[in-house]
Amino acid sequence: ETLGEIASEPPDDAEVRDAVDRIVNGFVFNFQTPALLVSRQMLYLSQNLPLDWLQRFLEGVRGVTPAGVHEVFRQNLAPNGLDDMVIVIVGDPAGFDPGLEDVGPIRFLEEYEAAPRP
């Protein structure tokens, strides 16, 4: 249901604003101690990110719009519509919701043990 809504129309402004605020405001917790600051900076440098990557990242997050979310979803997650999407549920089938069949066809895979590594 939610995926169908996102595929057909952009999320509302408040949802996007709340998500952006959570990301931007929570980002500071990545740098609570000097050790965290240094380890993060080392990670960014090891990934060949530019020195102003943090600033660019936060500017990019702040620039997210409902229309942008909608377009990215349509282009990357559902380019051919929702019919091509696959839902994977892992666990004991006895504990699955009885209404799961309403979502679409179900295919159970038997559990297996991984082959031993050489």
ROBALO-178807 format. One line per 2 residues: number of its first residue (from 1); for each residue x, y negated, z negated of N, C-alpha, C, O, CB. Coordinates in pm, 1 decimal. Glycine has a CB too. Layout:
// residues N
NUM> X:Y:Z:X:Y:Z:X:Y:Z:X:Y:Z:X:Y:Z  ...
END
This chain:
// residues 118
1> 82.5:118.7:0.0:0.0:0.0:0.0:87.6:-126.1:0.0:67.6:-216.3:81.4:-94.2:0.8:-121.2  184.0:-131.2:-91.2:271.1:-248.9:-99.1:355.1:-263.4:26.1:372.4:-374.3:76.6:361.6:-240.5:-221.4
3> 407.7:-152.4:77.2:486.8:-159.0:200.2:402.1:-209.9:315.6:449.6:-287.4:398.5:545.6:-21.3:234.3  278.1:-166.9:321.2:188.4:-214.0:426.1:165.8:-363.9:417.8:158.5:-432.5:519.7:55.8:-141.5:418.2
5> 154.8:-414.0:295.4:136.7:-558.4:277.5:259.9:-634.8:324.8:247.9:-736.2:393.6:107.6:-591.2:130.0  378.4:-585.9:288.0:501.3:-654.5:328.6:519.8:-647.4:479.9:569.2:-742.1:541.1:623.2:-593.4:257.4
7> 480.6:-536.0:539.9:494.3:-522.2:685.0:399.2:-615.1:759.4:430.9:-661.9:868.8:469.0:-377.8:727.0  282.6:-642.0:700.5:183.3:-722.0:772.5:191.6:-871.5:743.3:152.0:-952.9:826.8:46.1:-673.0:738.8
9> 242.5:-908.7:625.7:250.9:-1051.4:593.4:363.2:-1075.7:492.9:399.9:-985.7:417.4:115.9:-1103.0:537.3  417.3:-1196.6:491.9:525.9:-1227.5:398.2:478.1:-1223.7:253.0:359.8:-1244.1:225.9:585.2:-1365.1:429.6
11> 570.0:-1197.4:160.0:532.2:-1206.1:18.7:500.9:-1351.6:-15.8:541.5:-1442.8:56.2:645.7:-1150.6:-73.4  429.0:-1373.2:-125.5:396.0:-1512.1:-157.8:516.8:-1584.5:-218.0:611.5:-1522.4:-266.1:276.8:-1517.7:-255.2
13> 510.1:-1715.9:-213.9:621.7:-1800.1:-258.4:664.4:-1769.4:-401.4:783.9:-1764.7:-430.7:583.8:-1946.4:-247.3  568.3:-1748.5:-490.4:600.0:-1725.6:-631.6:681.2:-1597.6:-649.7:775.6:-1595.1:-728.7:471.3:-1718.4:-714.9
15> 645.4:-1491.1:-577.3:720.1:-1365.6:-587.6:865.2:-1384.3:-545.3:956.8:-1337.7:-613.0:654.4:-1257.1:-502.1  885.2:-1452.0:-434.2:1020.9:-1474.1:-383.6:1097.5:-1565.5:-478.8:1213.5:-1538.6:-510.0:1017.4:-1535.2:-241.0
17> 1035.3:-1671.1:-524.5:1100.7:-1764.0:-616.9:1142.3:-1692.2:-745.3:1252.7:-1713.9:-795.3:1007.2:-1882.0:-649.9  1054.0:-1606.1:-799.3:1086.6:-1531.2:-921.1:1205.2:-1437.6:-898.2:1294.1:-1427.6:-982.7:964.6:-1450.8:-968.6
19> 1206.4:-1369.3:-784.2:1316.7:-1278.1:-753.4:1448.0:-1354.4:-738.4:1551.2:-1311.7:-790.1:1286.8:-1199.0:-625.2  1444.0:-1466.1:-668.2:1564.3:-1548.8:-650.2:1614.0:-1598.2:-785.7:1733.7:-1592.1:-813.7:1535.3:-1669.3:-556.1
21> 1524.1:-1646.5:-869.0:1563.2:-1696.0:-1001.5:1626.2:-1586.0:-1085.9:1725.2:-1610.6:-1154.7:1442.1:-1754.2:-1074.3  1570.7:-1465.1:-1081.9:1626.9:-1354.1:-1159.2:1768.8:-1322.0:-1113.3:1857.4:-1299.5:-1195.9:1538.0:-1229.5:-1146.6
23> 1790.3:-1319.9:-983.2:1923.7:-1288.5:-931.1:2022.7:-1398.6:-967.6:2130.5:-1370.5:-1020.1:1919.2:-1269.6:-778.0  1986.8:-1522.6:-940.2:2078.3:-1634.6:-965.3:2105.8:-1649.9:-1115.1:2221.1:-1664.7:-1155.7:2019.8:-1765.8:-908.4
25> 2001.3:-1646.4:-1196.8:2019.7:-1665.2:-1340.9:2089.2:-1546.5:-1406.5:2160.3:-1563.9:-1505.5:1885.7:-1688.7:-1407.6  2069.8:-1427.4:-1353.3:2134.5:-1309.3:-1409.4:2278.0:-1291.9:-1364.6:2352.9:-1214.7:-1424.4:2057.1:-1187.8:-1373.1
27> 2316.7:-1362.2:-1261.2:2450.1:-1346.2:-1204.0:2558.8:-1386.7:-1302.7:2668.6:-1331.1:-1300.4:2462.8:-1428.2:-1076.6  2529.5:-1482.0:-1388.3:2627.8:-1531.3:-1484.3:2675.4:-1420.4:-1578.0:2786.8:-1427.6:-1630.0:2568.9:-1646.3:-1565.4
29> 2592.9:-1318.1:-1600.2:2630.6:-1210.4:-1691.1:2741.6:-1122.0:-1634.7:2798.0:-1039.7:-1706.9:2509.7:-1125.7:-1723.0  2773.4:-1138.2:-1506.4:2886.8:-1066.6:-1448.5:3019.5:-1125.2:-1494.6:3124.6:-1066.1:-1470.0:2878.8:-1069.5:-1296.5
31> 3016.4:-1240.1:-1560.8:3139.1:-1312.7:-1594.2:3141.0:-1355.7:-1740.6:3185.1:-1466.2:-1772.0:3154.3:-1435.0:-1504.0  3093.8:-1269.9:-1829.8:3082.3:-1307.7:-1970.3:3216.2:-1313.8:-2043.2:3229.6:-1387.2:-2141.1:2992.3:-1211.2:-2040.6
33> 3313.2:-1239.5:-1998.1:3443.5:-1238.8:-2064.4:3551.9:-1264.3:-1960.6:3529.3:-1244.1:-1841.2:3468.4:-1104.1:-2138.4  3669.0:-1308.3:-2004.7:3778.7:-1325.5:-1908.8:3811.0:-1196.1:-1833.4:3844.5:-1199.6:-1715.0:3903.5:-1375.1:-1981.0
35> 3800.9:-1082.8:-1902.0:3829.8:-954.9:-1836.3:3729.9:-927.4:-1724.0:3768.6:-881.9:-1616.4:3827.1:-840.0:-1938.7  3602.9:-954.5:-1748.4:3502.4:-935.1:-1643.4:3526.0:-1030.2:-1527.1:3511.4:-992.2:-1410.9:3361.2:-955.2:-1699.7
37> 3562.1:-1152.3:-1558.3:3590.0:-1250.7:-1454.2:3705.7:-1204.8:-1365.9:3697.4:-1210.8:-1243.2:3621.8:-1387.2:-1516.7  3813.4:-1159.1:-1429.2:3930.0:-1113.0:-1352.9:3896.4:-988.4:-1272.8:3934.7:-978.3:-1156.3:4048.2:-1084.9:-1446.5
39> 3825.4:-892.7:-1332.9:3794.2:-769.2:-1259.5:3702.9:-796.8:-1140.8:3719.7:-736.8:-1034.6:3728.6:-666.6:-1352.8  3606.9:-886.4:-1157.4:3519.7:-922.0:-1044.6:3599.8:-988.7:-933.7:3583.5:-956.2:-816.2:3405.9:-1015.3:-1091.0
41> 3686.8:-1082.6:-971.7:3766.0:-1152.2:-870.9:3857.4:-1053.9:-797.7:3876.1:-1065.2:-676.5:3849.0:-1264.8:-935.6  3914.7:-957.3:-870.8:3999.3:-855.4:-806.8:3917.3:-772.0:-708.5:3964.8:-739.1:-599.8:4064.4:-763.6:-913.4
43> 3794.8:-738.1:-746.6:3707.7:-662.6:-656.7:3682.5:-741.0:-529.2:3693.2:-686.2:-419.5:3574.7:-628.9:-725.5  3649.4:-868.2:-542.4:3620.6:-949.8:-424.4:3743.6:-962.2:-335.1:3733.0:-955.1:-212.7:3571.6:-1089.1:-466.2
45> 3860.0:-980.6:-396.5:3983.0:-991.3:-317.8:4015.7:-859.3:-249.0:4060.3:-858.3:-134.3:4100.1:-1034.4:-407.0  3993.5:-747.2:-318.9:4022.5:-616.4:-258.2:3929.3:-586.2:-141.2:3962.2:-505.3:-54.4:4010.8:-505.7:-363.3
47> 3813.9:-650.6:-138.8:3718.9:-632.5:-29.3:3739.1:-736.1:81.1:3658.9:-745.5:174.0:3576.1:-640.3:-82.1  3847.2:-813.6:70.2:3880.7:-917.7:168.5:3770.0:-1021.8:184.2:3747.6:-1074.1:293.3:3909.4:-854.0:303.2
49> 3701.9:-1050.8:74.8:3599.5:-1154.9:78.1:3667.6:-1290.8:66.3:3772.9:-1301.3:3.5:3494.8:-1134.8:-35.9  3609.3:-1395.1:125.4:3670.8:-1528.0:116.5:3670.6:-1579.6:-27.9:3590.2:-1535.8:-110.3:3596.8:-1627.3:208.2
51> 3760.9:-1672.5:-57.1:3772.5:-1725.0:-193.2:3644.0:-1791.1:-241.9:3617.3:-1792.7:-362.1:3886.1:-1824.3:-200.3  3564.8:-1845.2:-151.3:3439.2:-1910.3:-191.5:3319.0:-1816.2:-177.6:3205.2:-1861.0:-163.2:3416.1:-2036.5:-107.5
53> 3345.4:-1686.8:-182.1:3238.4:-1588.9:-162.2:3126.4:-1604.1:-264.6:3009.0:-1596.6:-228.3:3294.9:-1448.2:-169.0  3159.9:-1625.1:-391.3:3055.6:-1637.8:-494.0:2962.5:-1754.0:-463.5:2840.6:-1741.9:-475.4:3118.5:-1656.4:-632.6
55> 3020.3:-1865.6:-424.5:2938.6:-1982.5:-390.4:2850.4:-1951.8:-269.8:2732.2:-1986.0:-268.9:3028.2:-2105.4:-361.6  2907.2:-1887.7:-168.4:2829.1:-1852.4:-48.7:2715.8:-1756.4:-83.0:2603.5:-1770.8:-34.6:2920.1:-1789.5:58.3
57> 2747.2:-1657.7:-168.0:2646.9:-1559.2:-206.6:2528.3:-1627.3:-274.0:2413.1:-1605.0:-236.7:2708.0:-1453.8:-299.9  2557.7:-1710.5:-373.5:2449.3:-1776.9:-446.0:2371.6:-1871.9:-356.0:2249.5:-1881.4:-368.3:2504.6:-1852.9:-565.8
59> 2439.0:-1942.0:-266.3:2368.6:-2028.8:-171.0:2277.7:-1945.8:-80.9:2165.7:-1986.3:-49.8:2469.5:-2109.5:-85.6  2327.1:-1829.3:-39.4:2245.5:-1741.4:44.2:2122.1:-1692.1:-28.4:2012.9:-1689.4:28.4:2327.1:-1623.6:91.1
61> 2139.2:-1652.9:-154.5:2025.0:-1606.7:-234.0:1924.8:-1720.3:-251.4:1804.3:-1699.9:-236.6:2071.7:-1553.8:-372.2  1974.2:-1839.4:-282.7:1884.0:-1954.1:-301.0:1809.3:-1989.2:-172.4:1702.3:-2049.9:-177.5:1962.8:-2075.8:-349.5
63> 1864.5:-1951.8:-58.4:1802.1:-1982.8:69.9:1699.7:-1881.1:117.2:1642.1:-1897.1:224.8:1906.5:-1996.2:172.7  1675.7:-1775.8:38.0:1578.9:-1672.6:77.3:1438.0:-1731.7:77.5:1398.7:-1802.7:-15.1:1586.4:-1550.0:-18.6
65> 1363.2:-1701.2:183.0:1225.5:-1749.8:197.1:1131.2:-1632.0:217.7:1175.3:-1524.1:257.4:1213.8:-1849.8:315.2  1002.8:-1650.7:191.5:906.9:-1543.9:219.9:912.2:-1499.0:366.2:907.3:-1379.3:394.4:765.9:-1590.1:185.4
67> 922.2:-1593.7:458.2:928.8:-1557.4:600.4:1054.4:-1476.3:629.6:1050.7:-1383.1:709.9:925.6:-1683.6:688.8  1165.3:-1510.9:565.2:1289.4:-1436.3:584.3:1279.7:-1294.2:532.4:1326.9:-1200.8:597.3:1403.6:-1507.3:516.3
69> 1218.5:-1276.7:415.1:1198.5:-1142.5:359.0:1114.9:-1058.5:454.7:1146.7:-942.7:481.8:1130.0:-1150.2:219.9  1008.4:-1117.9:504.7:917.9:-1048.0:596.0:991.6:-1005.2:723.0:976.6:-891.8:768.6:797.6:-1137.8:631.9
71> 1070.2:-1094.6:779.1:1141.3:-1064.7:903.8:1247.2:-956.5:883.3:1260.8:-866.7:966.4:1206.6:-1191.6:959.4  1321.7:-964.3:774.4:1423.4:-862.4:746.1:1357.0:-726.5:726.4:1407.6:-625.4:775.0:1506.2:-900.6:620.7
73> 1245.1:-723.3:656.3:1172.8:-597.8:636.3:1130.9:-539.1:770.4:1152.8:-420.9:797.1:1049.4:-619.7:546.5  1071.0:-622.1:853.9:1021.1:-573.0:983.2:1135.5:-526.2:1073.5:1121.1:-425.6:1142.9:940.4:-682.7:1054.1
75> 1246.3:-595.9:1073.8:1357.3:-560.7:1162.5:1436.0:-440.1:1114.1:1481.6:-359.6:1195.3:1449.9:-677.9:1177.2  1452.6:-426.3:982.8:1543.9:-325.5:930.8:1478.2:-205.3:864.5:1529.9:-94.1:874.5:1633.8:-388.4:834.4
77> 1366.6:-224.9:797.8:1304.7:-114.2:726.4:1189.6:-50.7:802.0:1163.7:68.6:786.4:1256.6:-160.9:593.7  1121.7:-127.0:882.1:1006.8:-72.1:954.2:1001.4:-127.1:1095.8:901.0:-186.8:1134.8:876.1:-103.8:880.1
79> 1109.9:-107.7:1175.2:1108.5:-164.5:1310.4:1000.2:-104.3:1399.5:954.6:-169.6:1493.3:1243.2:-144.7:1375.3  958.6:18.4:1371.8:855.7:84.7:1452.2:726.8:104.3:1373.7:644.0:188.1:1409.3:906.5:219.2:1502.3
81> 710.2:28.3:1268.4:591.8:44.0:1185.1:618.3:140.9:1071.7:723.9:203.9:1065.7:473.5:91.7:1268.4  523.6:152.1:983.6:540.3:236.0:865.2:527.8:384.5:894.3:564.7:466.5:810.1:439.8:197.7:761.8
83> 476.7:421.5:1011.7:458.0:563.2:1042.3:589.8:638.6:1050.0:591.9:760.2:1031.4:383.2:578.5:1172.4  700.5:568.6:1077.3:831.1:633.6:1086.8:900.5:648.1:951.8:1003.4:714.9:941.8:919.8:556.1:1180.4
85> 845.7:586.9:849.5:911.0:591.0:718.7:890.0:726.5:652.6:788.3:792.9:672.5:857.8:478.8:628.1  989.0:765.2:573.5:984.2:891.5:500.8:994.1:860.9:352.2:1076.6:779.9:310.1:1098.5:988.0:546.2
87> 911.1:924.9:274.2:915.4:910.8:129.1:974.3:1039.1:73.4:927.7:1148.4:105.4:772.9:882.0:68.7  1076.3:1026.1:-9.5:1140.5:1142.2:-70.5:1110.8:1139.5:-219.9:1136.2:1039.9:-287.8:1295.1:1143.1:-43.5
89> 1056.9:1249.3:-269.8:1027.3:1262.3:-411.8:1101.8:1384.9:-461.3:1089.3:1494.0:-405.5:872.5:1273.7:-439.0  1178.8:1365.4:-566.1:1260.9:1473.7:-619.1:1208.7:1510.6:-757.0:1181.0:1423.3:-839.3:1411.4:1433.3:-625.1
91> 1195.5:1639.8:-781.7:1152.6:1684.2:-913.0:1069.5:1810.2:-904.3:1059.7:1873.4:-799.1:1074.4:1575.5:-982.4  1010.5:1845.0:-1015.6:926.4:1963.6:-1024.5:791.5:1933.1:-960.0:719.6:1845.2:-1007.6:908.6:2008.7:-1172.6
93> 755.3:2004.0:-852.2:628.0:1976.9:-784.1:506.3:1985.8:-876.1:404.7:1921.2:-850.2:610.5:2073.4:-669.9  515.3:2063.9:-981.9:402.0:2076.3:-1073.8:371.8:1942.5:-1142.2:259.5:1919.4:-1187.0:430.5:2184.6:-1179.4
95> 470.7:1856.2:-1149.9:451.1:1728.4:-1215.4:413.3:1615.7:-1121.4:398.4:1501.7:-1165.3:573.3:1691.6:-1288.2  397.6:1644.8:-992.9:363.7:1540.4:-895.8:217.9:1501.2:-909.4:134.6:1581.7:-951.0:393.0:1587.4:-752.4
97> 187.9:1379.7:-874.9:52.0:1327.2:-878.0:-34.5:1405.5:-779.5:5.4:1424.4:-664.6:50.4:1175.5:-844.4  -152.7:1451.5:-822.7:-239.4:1527.2:-731.6:-280.2:1448.7:-606.9:-311.2:1509.4:-504.4:-363.3:1571.3:-804.9
99> -281.0:1316.6:-613.1:-320.4:1235.3:-498.8:-209.2:1212.9:-398.5:-226.2:1136.9:-303.2:-370.3:1104.1:-545.8  -96.2:1277.6:-418.4:17.8:1258.2:-329.5:-14.3:1297.7:-185.8:41.1:1240.4:-91.9:136.6:1337.8:-379.3
101> -102.1:1394.0:-168.2:-138.9:1438.0:-33.2:-204.5:1325.9:47.0:-201.5:1327.2:170.1:-233.2:1558.0:-40.8  -263.3:1229.9:-22.0:-329.5:1119.3:47.1:-230.3:1028.1:119.1:-267.4:957.6:213.0:-411.1:1038.1:-51.7
103> -105.0:1029.4:75.4:-2.6:944.1:135.5:36.3:995.9:272.9:63.3:917.7:364.1:121.0:935.9:45.0  39.2:1126.1:287.6:77.9:1185.6:415.1:114.0:1330.9:396.0:100.0:1384.9:286.3:195.0:1109.7:477.5
105> 160.8:1395.4:502.9:195.6:1536.8:492.9:311.5:1557.6:395.6:401.6:1474.4:385.1:231.7:1592.9:631.1  307.1:1669.9:325.3:409.8:1702.5:226.7:488.8:1823.3:275.4:431.8:1921.5:323.1:346.6:1730.3:87.2
107> 619.0:1814.7:262.9:706.5:1926.4:298.6:796.6:1952.4:178.9:874.2:1865.3:139.5:790.8:1896.0:429.0  787.0:2070.4:121.5:868.2:2105.7:5.9:996.2:2173.2:52.3:994.3:2258.1:141.4:790.2:2197.5:-90.4
109> 1105.7:2135.1:-8.2:1234.0:2198.8:18.1:1274.3:2274.1:-107.5:1265.4:2221.3:-218.4:1343.3:2094.1:59.6  1318.0:2396.2:-89.6:1361.1:2475.6:-204.0:1494.2:2422.3:-254.9:1576.0:2372.3:-177.8:1372.6:2625.4:-166.5
111> 1514.7:2433.5:-384.9:1642.1:2388.3:-438.9:1751.4:2486.4:-398.0:1725.3:2604.0:-372.4:1635.3:2374.3:-593.3  1869.9:2437.4:-392.6:1983.2:2520.5:-353.9:2104.4:2476.5:-433.0:2108.5:2366.9:-488.7:2010.5:2511.9:-201.5
113> 2202.5:2564.1:-436.6:2326.4:2528.9:-503.8:2426.1:2484.6:-399.3:2434.4:2541.5:-290.5:2381.6:2647.3:-586.9  2501.1:2383.0:-433.8:2602.9:2334.4:-341.3:2710.9:2440.1:-324.5:2744.7:2512.3:-418.4:2664.0:2201.2:-391.1
115> 2763.5:2447.7:-205.2:2872.1:2542.2:-178.7:2995.3:2500.4:-257.9:3022.7:2381.2:-272.0:2904.3:2549.3:-26.5  3069.0:2597.0:-309.2:3190.1:2561.0:-384.2:3291.7:2492.3:-294.0:3304.0:2523.6:-175.6:3252.8:2685.7:-448.4
117> 3362.7:2399.6:-352.0:3465.8:2329.2:-275.1:3589.4:2417.1:-263.0:3625.4:2489.8:-355.6:3501.9:2193.6:-341.5  3653.8:2408.9:-146.6:3775.3:2492.3:-128.1:3890.5:2444.6:-213.6:3998.6:2503.3:-209.7:3818.5:2492.5:18.2
END
